[in-house]
């Protein structure tokens, strides 16, 4: 009898394994975070925290709230109908092919332009991480950064060749967990006062040049169109069906909460370490060395790990976004082992080398790319608003008043932010 008890005790998973299994249960939500929080997002949050403190926390909170609503809507549609986004736009709308193509091309081009900046920032962050402990290295080393960028993309493409959704999911869980832990610990080292958090939730926009651009970038990076468009494909890859409807809702909520916590912790770290000391940054790598006197070398290394993880967690899903959406348009299926999937992923990797090859500063282009993402957002929201209200498709699971109010408010918010983005770009380029 005691032997049986002993065997049961030894068979219990360790606490680390239990945490890992819990994270895997979230699953598709980590892809959402991967598409949402990259080095561009880190740049926006850190820059905003250093310049405005927690004043734009309300924008982040609203964006995460609406992201939850839209993940729930797209997830519910996929679970109930078994249909995917682009294929549904193509087959169920008047002028469906045109609408599907606009949505698909808008998402792919925005993500590809973003990819090059992400790879450039990640490679620079890795090089700066080495320099942090070997200060004698040259501050500018073109070939070292380019070599790191090539190494990153070769590794990521190797992951793509595995071609299994479950493997992709594990990669995202690892990177997202690492970036979340890094930034949350960094925040607690230099945490702002509770008053900063409370006042940050009161809607206001700083009356200074560039503030509108930052608001639009916040929304573009948090209410990211790819997050919603790709979600039905990911749920199919996970094998979830109507019996998993509650699990899908839990996954949506968890993803939105983690987005808010991780992004908010980056803003808070910048506020605590820089804003209250009158220091500002123009890019994340500036923040690394500005933080060193405040946080210490190893704490800065932790923050840098978060930056690198944010980049890699976004690079991987962006590489596969084009083949996923093109397969969606053609067949409405998740295809990860086809020749087309591998060719398009390789093209994305080549696109990712543009900024490192040119040796360009990707920061401004990255923020502008994030802003451009808001223009496709109203179409993506309007599309799902119509689909989930079709009784013939959804049956008794048709959207109710609460979900409809959430989606309609998100649509109005996205239109307002699109208008704000136009004003911000006019201000930026002096048109």
QUIZI-V226360 format. One record per residue. N is the residue number from 0. SS is DSSP state (2 for helix, 1 for strand, 0 for the rest). Layout:
n->{N;N}
ss->{SS;SS}
This chain:
n->{0;1;2;3;4;5;6;7;8;9;10;11;12;13;14;15;16;17;18;19;20;21;22;23;24;25;26;27;28;29;30;31;32;33;34;35;36;37;38;39;40;41;42;43;44;45;46;47;48;49;50;51;52;53;54;55;56;57;58;59;60;61;62;63;64;65;66;67;68;69;70;71;72;73;74;75;76;77;78;79;80;81;82;83;84;85;86;87;88;89;90;91;92;93;94;95;96;97;98;99;100;101;102;103;104;105;106;107;108;109;110;111;112;113;114;115;116;117;118;119;120;121;122;123;124;125;126;127;128;129;130;131;132;133;134;135;136;137;138;139;140;141;142;143;144;145;146;147;148;149;150;151;152;153;154;155;156;157;158;159;160;161;162;163;164;165;166;167;168;169;170;171;172;173;174;175;176;177;178;179;180;181;182;183;184;185;186;187;188;189;190;191;192;193;194;195;196;197;198;199;200;201;202;203;204;205;206;207;208;209;210;211;212;213;214;215;216;217;218;219;220;221;222;223;224;225;226;227;228;229;230;231;232;233;234;235;236;237;238;239;240;241;242;243;244;245;246;247;248;249;250;251;252;253;254;255;256;257;258;259;260;261;262;263;264;265;266;267;268;269;270;271;272;273;274;275;276;277;278;279;280;281;282;283;284;285;286;287;288;289;290;291;292;293;294;295;296;297;298;299;300;301;302;303;304;305;306;307;308;309;310;311;312;313;314;315;316;317;318;319;320;321;322;323;324;325;326;327;328;329;330;331;332;333;334;335;336;337;338;339;340;341;342;343;344;345;346;347;348;349;350;351;352;353;354;355;356;357;358;359;360;361;362;363;364;365;366;367;368;369;370;371;372;373;374;375;376;377;378;379;380;381;382;383;384;385;386;387;388;389;390;391;392;393;394;395;396;397;398;399;400;401;402;403;404;405;406;407;408;409;410;411;412;413;414;415;416;417;418;419;420;421;422;423;424;425;426;427;428;429;430}
ss->{0;2;2;2;2;2;2;2;2;2;2;0;0;0;2;2;2;2;2;2;2;2;2;2;2;2;0;2;2;2;2;2;2;2;2;2;0;0;2;2;2;2;2;2;2;2;2;2;2;2;2;2;0;0;0;0;2;2;2;2;2;2;2;2;2;2;2;2;2;2;2;2;2;2;2;2;2;2;2;2;2;0;0;0;2;2;2;2;2;2;2;2;0;0;0;2;2;2;2;2;2;2;2;2;2;2;2;2;2;2;2;2;2;2;2;2;2;2;2;2;2;2;2;2;2;2;2;2;2;2;2;2;2;0;0;0;0;0;0;0;0;2;2;2;2;2;2;2;2;2;2;2;2;2;2;2;2;2;2;2;2;2;0;0;2;2;2;2;2;2;2;2;2;2;2;2;2;2;2;2;2;2;2;2;2;2;2;2;2;0;0;0;0;2;2;2;2;2;2;2;0;0;0;0;0;0;0;0;0;0;2;2;2;2;2;2;2;2;2;2;2;2;0;0;2;2;2;2;2;2;2;2;2;2;2;2;2;2;0;0;0;2;2;2;2;2;2;2;2;2;2;2;2;2;2;2;2;2;2;2;2;2;2;2;2;2;2;2;2;2;2;2;2;0;2;2;2;0;0;0;0;0;0;2;2;2;2;2;2;2;2;2;2;2;2;0;2;2;2;2;2;2;2;2;2;2;2;2;2;2;2;2;2;2;2;2;2;2;2;0;2;2;2;2;2;2;2;2;2;2;2;0;0;0;0;0;0;0;2;2;2;2;2;2;2;2;2;2;2;2;2;0;0;2;2;2;2;2;0;0;0;0;2;2;2;2;2;2;2;2;2;2;0;2;2;2;2;2;2;2;2;2;2;2;2;2;2;0;0;0;2;2;2;2;2;2;2;0;0;0;2;2;2;2;2;2;2;2;2;2;2;2;2;2;2;2;2;2;2;2;2;2;2;2;2;2;2;2;2;0;0}
